[in-house]
Amino acid sequence: MGFFESLGQLVTAAMRAAANFVENVTTPALRTSWDEVVPTLARDYFRNEANLHFSAAGLGYNKHDAWLLAEFSQLAYHEAADAQKYFQRFNAQGWKLETFAFPIEPKTQALIATFGDIAVLAFRGTRFEGFPSFEDLFKRGRLGLISWVDLMSDFSFFIKPHAPGGVHGGVLDSYLAWRNQFISPLTKVLAGAKRVFFAGHSLGGALAALAAQEFRSSVPVALLYTYGCPRFCNEAFRASYAGLPVYRLVHGQDFVSSVPPDRLPVPEGPFVHVGDILLLPRGKSKVEVGGHQPDVLEVIEDTVVNFPATVLVNVANFRFQDLTKPPSPRLLLGALSDHAPRFYSDGLRVEAQQP
């Protein structure tokens, strides 16, 4: 074995050892890849759940309901056929699943699941199906596998009038396009329900909140659960949720929950959250009621602090053949990976299935 080959192996071994230290000691909760956070990858939904059922007790926060609705919120990212495939084992129990997908941009999508007099309406968030390759970057209407239309909607930081107050312009446009297309069939599906649960992850949380606010006057809305939801309305609109149980879950330093900044000077603003925060700390499976809402500056700091660890782990695991594939970094920055819907589902599942 030559000197340079031996030196190369030594350097590689040292870097892998350092990477393992970073992963296992310094930042254990960040061990993930882009592929693992893609909402539409195949996974075992409602794991270990033989019979899909919601709590019958009151309207308070329920850890089992929180997990089920997180699962529905991620299931909503799938195309109709895939969603049916992952849900089919519950059809024999009497559950029915239907997808309402707006056919053109902004392609807002929601699924509705019904069982007896119970209905679940869950909205898809920003479309993200993988990290883009160089070829993907030039596809029309898509920033690779990330929808730039959705991103434009997400970052439209202005408030549009919407009775009784004002709503984030991009969110409102996405909701109204979907609502005007499906209001008639959706009303028929919900007509026989005695309890309707609304839920959504990311942008989907804001869309679910708008639907819950609208339909609460015509259907018996039971609860609204959001996961990594951004600020999407002003104070006047938030007041319309009075009396509606709203549970806003935030995982770790989820950056989406910190935007738009509450200090952003916009007409009819500022932007505010709906619902009190329930924090799921990074790497844990116990929800903290009334936790600390990450501030956008804290999110930036968290990202900067974890950047060296990200570089180290990816360099240590680099292979030249990876250049022919879309990049798949082995470690995500903390505040970015915290937003992944699987972390909400996985963390809540552990708590929900504890005796």
RODO-2510 file (C-alpha; in nm, 4 decimals, decimal comma):
residues 355
     n   res          X          Y          Z
     1     m     0,0000     0,0000     0,0000
     2     g     0,1465     0,3344    -0,1060
     3     f     0,2025     0,6302     0,1230
     4     f    -0,0657     0,8497    -0,0306
     5     e    -0,3204     0,5657    -0,0302
     6     s    -0,2521     0,4992     0,3368
     7     l    -0,2731     0,8692     0,4127
     8     g    -0,6019     0,8919     0,2279
     9     q    -0,7518     0,6042     0,4248
    10     l    -0,6308     0,7586     0,7498
    11     v    -0,7855     1,0948     0,6658
    12     t    -1,1110     0,9290     0,5593
    13     a    -1,1251     0,7232     0,8789
    14     a    -1,0601     1,0327     1,0895
    15     m    -1,3331     1,2284     0,9124
    16     r    -1,5835     0,9459     0,9529
    17     a    -1,4980     0,9214     1,3198
    18     a    -1,5501     1,2952     1,3581
    19     a    -1,8739     1,2731     1,1636
    20     n    -1,9979     0,9952     1,3877
    21     f    -1,9105     1,2053     1,6894
    22     v    -2,1049     1,4979     1,5495
    23     e    -2,4048     1,2782     1,4712
    24     n    -2,4138     1,0673     1,7844
    25     v    -2,2988     1,3138     2,0480
    26     t    -2,3297     1,6725     1,9336
    27     t    -2,6450     1,6749     1,7217
    28     p    -2,8166     1,3345     1,7377
    29     a    -3,1550     1,4709     1,6301
    30     l    -3,0141     1,5902     1,2955
    31     r    -2,9276     1,2475     1,1561
    32     t    -3,1359     1,2543     0,8420
    33     s    -3,1161     1,3120     0,4697
    34     w    -3,3165     1,5044     0,2166
    35     d    -3,4721     1,1781     0,1008
    36     e    -3,6006     1,1031     0,4489
    37     v    -3,7889     1,4328     0,4718
    38     v    -3,9669     1,4077     0,1357
    39     p    -4,3385     1,3876     0,2283
    40     t    -4,4340     1,1630    -0,0644
    41     l    -4,1857     0,8801    -0,0126
    42     a    -4,3362     0,5418     0,0756
    43     r    -4,3840     0,4865     0,4471
    44     d    -4,5923     0,2818     0,6893
    45     y    -4,8832     0,5113     0,7744
    46     f    -5,0700     0,4692     1,1024
    47     r    -4,8032     0,2279     1,2206
    48     n    -4,9189    -0,0328     1,4729
    49     e    -5,2726     0,1040     1,4518
    50     a    -5,5067    -0,1897     1,4008
    51     n    -5,8295     0,0095     1,4324
    52     l    -5,8383     0,3726     1,3304
    53     h    -6,0365     0,5617     1,5916
    54     f    -6,0505     0,9073     1,7451
    55     s    -6,1050     1,0006     2,1055
    56     a    -6,4664     1,0347     2,2124
    57     a    -6,3787     1,2433     2,5170
    58     g    -6,4444     1,6157     2,5028
    59     l    -6,2715     1,8728     2,2844
    60     g    -5,9400     1,8975     2,4656
    61     y    -5,5976     1,8085     2,3317
    62     n    -5,5569     1,4352     2,2854
    63     k    -5,2160     1,2817     2,2117
    64     h    -5,3636     0,9988     2,0035
    65     d    -5,5753     1,2348     1,7942
    66     a    -5,2713     1,4587     1,7468
    67     w    -5,0730     1,1697     1,6013
    68     l    -5,3550     1,0459     1,3748
    69     l    -5,4099     1,3929     1,2321
    70     a    -5,0343     1,4345     1,1743
    71     e    -5,0475     1,1115     0,9732
    72     f    -5,3458     1,2366     0,7717
    73     s    -5,1618     1,5660     0,7121
    74     q    -4,8668     1,3835     0,5563
    75     l    -5,0912     1,1421     0,3666
    76     a    -5,2483     1,4481     0,2018
    77     y    -4,9210     1,5103     0,0110
    78     h    -4,9717     1,1952    -0,1975
    79     e    -5,1541     1,1692    -0,5259
    80     a    -5,4988     1,0112    -0,4963
    81     a    -5,3970     0,6599    -0,6062
    82     d    -5,1018     0,6435    -0,3660
    83     a    -5,3064     0,7789    -0,0770
    84     q    -5,5664     0,5082    -0,1371
    85     k    -5,2934     0,2416    -0,1438
    86     y    -5,1502     0,3473     0,1928
    87     f    -5,4981     0,3742     0,3467
    88     q    -5,6648     0,0668     0,1982
    89     r    -5,6290    -0,1554     0,5057
    90     f    -5,8834     0,0639     0,6842
    91     n    -6,1464     0,0359     0,4103
    92     a    -6,2698    -0,2928     0,5562
    93     q    -6,3430    -0,1098     0,8816
    94     g    -6,5769     0,1270     0,7004
    95     w    -6,3428     0,4188     0,6364
    96     k    -6,3680     0,5988     0,3018
    97     l    -6,0992     0,8230     0,1554
    98     e    -6,1395     1,0814    -0,1193
    99     t    -5,8939     1,3349    -0,2602
   100     f    -5,9936     1,6826    -0,3809
   101     a    -5,7123     1,8156    -0,6005
   102     f    -5,7405     2,1493    -0,7829
   103     p    -5,6281     2,0586    -1,1384
   104     i    -5,4212     2,3695    -1,2225
   105     e    -5,1842     2,5916    -1,0298
   106     p    -5,1783     2,6481    -0,7377
   107     k    -5,2915     2,2808    -0,7317
   108     t    -5,4191     2,3001    -0,3767
   109     q    -5,4991     1,9502    -0,2557
   110     a    -5,6867     1,8025     0,0380
   111     l    -5,8135     1,4634     0,1347
   112     i    -6,1245     1,3783     0,3285
   113     a    -6,1654     1,0582     0,5247
   114     t    -6,5041     0,9574     0,6636
   115     f    -6,6178     0,6898     0,9061
   116     g    -6,9765     0,6912     1,0267
   117     d    -7,0420     1,0405     1,1612
   118     i    -6,6702     1,1339     1,1789
   119     a    -6,4871     1,3219     0,9041
   120     v    -6,1243     1,4329     0,8663
   121     l    -6,0269     1,7095     0,6237
   122     a    -5,6475     1,7367     0,5811
   123     f    -5,4617     1,9716     0,3458
   124     r    -5,1310     1,9262     0,1658
   125     g    -4,8546     2,1759     0,2305
   126     t    -4,5882     2,3068    -0,0074
   127     r    -4,5132     2,0419    -0,2696
   128     f    -4,1677     1,8934    -0,2211
   129     e    -4,0810     1,5581    -0,3769
   130     g    -3,7020     1,5575    -0,3521
   131     f    -3,3912     1,7689    -0,3852
   132     p    -3,3568     1,8928    -0,7468
   133     s    -3,0926     1,7817    -0,9941
   134     f    -2,9412     2,0340    -1,2335
   135     e    -3,1824     1,9180    -1,5043
   136     d    -3,4790     1,9601    -1,2724
   137     l    -3,3923     2,3254    -1,2133
   138     f    -3,5018     2,4112    -1,5669
   139     k    -3,8388     2,2387    -1,5664
   140     r    -4,1194     2,4841    -1,6173
   141     g    -4,3314     2,5558    -1,3140
   142     r    -4,1089     2,3537    -1,0840
   143     l    -3,7922     2,4445    -0,8998
   144     g    -3,6773     2,0915    -0,9671
   145     l    -3,9070     1,8870    -0,7490
   146     i    -4,0102     2,1861    -0,5399
   147     s    -4,3067     2,3851    -0,6660
   148     w    -4,2005     2,7452    -0,7213
   149     v    -4,5702     2,8349    -0,7443
   150     d    -4,6134     2,7118    -0,3877
   151     l    -4,2996     2,8973    -0,2816
   152     m    -4,4306     3,2197    -0,4339
   153     s    -4,7522     3,1655    -0,2432
   154     d    -4,5610     3,0988     0,0798
   155     f    -4,3516     3,4135     0,0502
   156     s    -4,6264     3,6532    -0,0562
   157     f    -4,5891     3,8537     0,2616
   158     f    -4,8888     4,0837     0,2289
   159     i    -5,2351     4,0778     0,3809
   160     k    -5,5550     4,0693     0,1770
   161     p    -5,8915     4,1710     0,3219
   162     h    -6,1012     3,8657     0,4115
   163     a    -6,3900     3,9062     0,6511
   164     p    -6,3697     3,9547     0,9405
   165     g    -6,0078     4,0684     0,9032
   166     g    -5,7158     3,9958     0,6738
   167     v    -5,5273     3,6870     0,5524
   168     h    -5,1861     3,6165     0,3976
   169     g    -5,2393     3,6894     0,0274
   170     g    -5,0779     3,3753    -0,1135
   171     v    -5,2537     3,1448     0,1323
   172     l    -5,5903     3,3065     0,0665
   173     d    -5,5570     3,2775    -0,3137
   174     s    -5,4633     2,9088    -0,2848
   175     y    -5,7565     2,8361    -0,0560
   176     l    -6,0197     3,0231    -0,2567
   177     a    -5,9167     2,8554    -0,5840
   178     w    -5,9647     2,5155    -0,4196
   179     r    -6,2764     2,6128    -0,2264
   180     n    -6,4629     2,7487    -0,5273
   181     q    -6,3970     2,4258    -0,7179
   182     f    -6,5022     2,1815    -0,4465
   183     i    -6,7473     2,3598    -0,2181
   184     s    -7,0486     2,1665    -0,3494
   185     p    -6,9160     1,8065    -0,3269
   186     l    -6,7379     1,8820    -0,0005
   187     t    -7,0557     2,0152     0,1586
   188     k    -7,2371     1,6953     0,0605
   189     v    -6,9659     1,4743     0,2107
   190     l    -6,9653     1,6678     0,5363
   191     a    -7,3444     1,6929     0,5618
   192     g    -7,3857     1,3780     0,7694
   193     a    -7,0875     1,4316     0,9958
   194     k    -7,1283     1,5060     1,3648
   195     r    -6,7568     1,5670     1,4247
   196     v    -6,5189     1,7125     1,1680
   197     f    -6,1449     1,7303     1,2324
   198     f    -5,9387     1,9793     1,0303
   199     a    -5,5629     1,9381     0,9956
   200     g    -5,2635     2,0275     0,7815
   201     h    -4,8850     2,0551     0,7761
   202     s    -4,6992     2,3734     0,6772
   203     l    -4,9020     2,5698     0,4211
   204     g    -5,1639     2,2968     0,4631
   205     g    -5,2121     2,4015     0,8248
   206     a    -5,3038     2,7535     0,7168
   207     l    -5,5398     2,6177     0,4507
   208     a    -5,7049     2,3880     0,7047
   209     a    -5,7473     2,6824     0,9410
   210     l    -5,9254     2,8831     0,6704
   211     a    -6,1531     2,5875     0,5958
   212     a    -6,2329     2,5369     0,9636
   213     q    -6,3162     2,9040     1,0040
   214     e    -6,5521     2,8944     0,7053
   215     f    -6,7235     2,5632     0,7725
   216     r    -6,7723     2,6052     1,1465
   217     s    -7,0990     2,7857     1,0737
   218     s    -7,2437     2,4954     0,8728
   219     v    -7,0826     2,1751     1,0064
   220     p    -6,9953     2,0620     1,3598
   221     v    -6,6232     2,1406     1,3596
   222     a    -6,4647     1,9469     1,6434
   223     l    -6,0982     2,0442     1,6370
   224     l    -5,8242     2,2061     1,4325
   225     y    -5,4684     2,0681     1,4505
   226     t    -5,1822     2,2343     1,2619
   227     y    -4,8210     2,1190     1,2268
   228     g    -4,5434     2,3635     1,1456
   229     c    -4,7995     2,6231     1,0412
   230     p    -4,6823     2,9749     0,9464
   231     r    -4,8422     3,2974     1,0611
   232     f    -5,1190     3,3555     0,8081
   233     c    -5,3621     3,6238     0,9279
   234     n    -5,3964     3,9419     1,1278
   235     e    -5,5398     3,9928     1,4740
   236     a    -5,8907     4,0761     1,3505
   237     f    -5,9160     3,7466     1,1626
   238     r    -5,7681     3,5484     1,4511
   239     a    -6,0516     3,6690     1,6727
   240     s    -6,2974     3,4720     1,4560
   241     y    -6,1569     3,1471     1,5984
   242     a    -6,2859     3,2235     1,9458
   243     g    -6,4479     2,9116     2,0903
   244     l    -6,2865     2,6738     1,8383
   245     p    -6,0240     2,4372     1,9869
   246     v    -5,7027     2,5010     1,7904
   247     y    -5,3843     2,3061     1,8622
   248     r    -5,0705     2,4400     1,6930
   249     l    -4,7813     2,1963     1,7130
   250     v    -4,4231     2,3047     1,6475
   251     h    -4,1308     2,0620     1,6258
   252     g    -3,7989     2,1921     1,7533
   253     q    -3,6966     2,5131     1,5775
   254     d    -3,9225     2,4584     1,2760
   255     f    -3,8413     2,7607     1,0608
   256     v    -4,1814     2,7765     0,8875
   257     s    -4,3516     2,8423     1,2205
   258     s    -4,1380     3,1570     1,2571
   259     v    -4,2503     3,3224     0,9318
   260     p    -4,3726     3,5674     0,8287
   261     p    -4,1932     3,7535     1,1097
   262     d    -4,4392     3,9062     1,3554
   263     r    -4,2370     4,2280     1,3384
   264     l    -4,2738     4,2565     0,9614
   265     p    -4,4269     4,6008     0,8887
   266     v    -4,7185     4,5279     0,6524
   267     p    -5,0457     4,7159     0,6041
   268     e    -5,3279     4,5641     0,8103
   269     g    -5,0623     4,3634     0,9988
   270     p    -4,8836     4,2274     1,1820
   271     f    -4,9080     3,8588     1,0971
   272     v    -5,0137     3,6421     1,3909
   273     h    -5,0549     3,2742     1,4731
   274     v    -5,3849     3,1019     1,5411
   275     g    -5,3877     2,8718     1,8417
   276     d    -5,1576     2,8335     2,1395
   277     i    -4,8291     2,6554     2,0790
   278     l    -4,7684     2,2927     2,1702
   279     l    -4,3959     2,2271     2,1386
   280     l    -4,2467     1,8913     2,0422
   281     p    -3,8776     1,9382     2,1336
   282     r    -3,6186     1,8129     1,8871
   283     g    -3,5310     1,4499     1,9496
   284     k    -3,8060     1,3990     2,2066
   285     s    -4,1537     1,2458     2,2054
   286     k    -4,3259     1,4462     2,4795
   287     v    -4,5331     1,7473     2,3866
   288     e    -4,4834     2,0567     2,6028
   289     v    -4,7962     2,2647     2,6429
   290     g    -4,7243     2,6362     2,6070
   291     g    -4,3675     2,5938     2,4838
   292     h    -4,1495     2,8664     2,3341
   293     q    -4,2323     2,9788     1,9799
   294     p    -3,9043     2,9945     1,7821
   295     d    -3,8212     3,3462     1,6703
   296     v    -3,6902     3,3950     1,3166
   297     l    -3,3563     3,5189     1,4550
   298     e    -3,3258     3,2075     1,6724
   299     v    -3,3917     2,9928     1,3674
   300     i    -3,1151     3,1688     1,1745
   301     e    -2,8764     3,1239     1,4667
   302     d    -2,9642     2,7546     1,4913
   303     t    -2,8970     2,7123     1,1193
   304     v    -2,5575     2,8858     1,1397
   305     v    -2,4498     2,6858     1,4455
   306     n    -2,5272     2,3543     1,2732
   307     f    -2,3701     2,4448     0,9385
   308     p    -2,0167     2,3161     1,0208
   309     a    -2,1631     1,9816     1,1269
   310     t    -2,3556     1,9626     0,7996
   311     v    -2,0419     2,0242     0,5916
   312     l    -1,8343     1,7755     0,7903
   313     v    -2,0810     1,4897     0,7650
   314     n    -2,1412     1,5390     0,3933
   315     v    -1,7706     1,5622     0,3086
   316     a    -1,6997     1,2486     0,5129
   317     n    -1,9654     1,0566     0,3198
   318     f    -1,8919     1,2006    -0,0249
   319     r    -1,8536     0,9636    -0,3217
   320     f    -1,7643     1,0766    -0,6741
   321     q    -2,0446     0,8700    -0,8273
   322     d    -2,2872     1,0906    -0,6345
   323     l    -2,2180     1,3657    -0,8900
   324     t    -2,4354     1,1791    -1,1416
   325     k    -2,7372     1,1900    -0,9116
   326     p    -2,9439     1,4667    -0,7527
   327     p    -2,7652     1,5784    -0,4363
   328     s    -2,8895     1,4100    -0,1196
   329     p    -2,7112     1,5690     0,1772
   330     r    -2,6790     1,3269     0,4678
   331     l    -2,7413     1,5909     0,7287
   332     l    -2,9887     1,8780     0,7172
   333     l    -2,9626     2,2044     0,8983
   334     g    -3,1586     2,1828     1,2215
   335     a    -3,4288     2,4410     1,1621
   336     l    -3,4905     2,3078     0,8109
   337     s    -3,5144     1,9397     0,8989
   338     d    -3,7325     2,0232     1,1994
   339     h    -4,0077     2,1117     0,9518
   340     a    -4,0276     1,7639     0,7982
   341     p    -4,3746     1,6132     0,8533
   342     r    -4,2279     1,2740     0,9437
   343     f    -4,0713     1,4207     1,2584
   344     y    -4,4121     1,5388     1,3730
   345     s    -4,5685     1,1995     1,3002
   346     d    -4,2852     0,9906     1,4444
   347     g    -4,2511     1,1926     1,7638
   348     l    -4,6233     1,2039     1,8285
   349     r    -4,6623     0,8329     1,7553
   350     v    -4,4225     0,7364     2,0337
   351     e    -4,6194     0,9390     2,2868
   352     a    -4,9583     0,8274     2,1519
   353     q    -4,8771     0,4589     2,1727
   354     q    -4,7289     0,4662     2,5190
   355     p    -4,9502     0,2855     2,7759
***
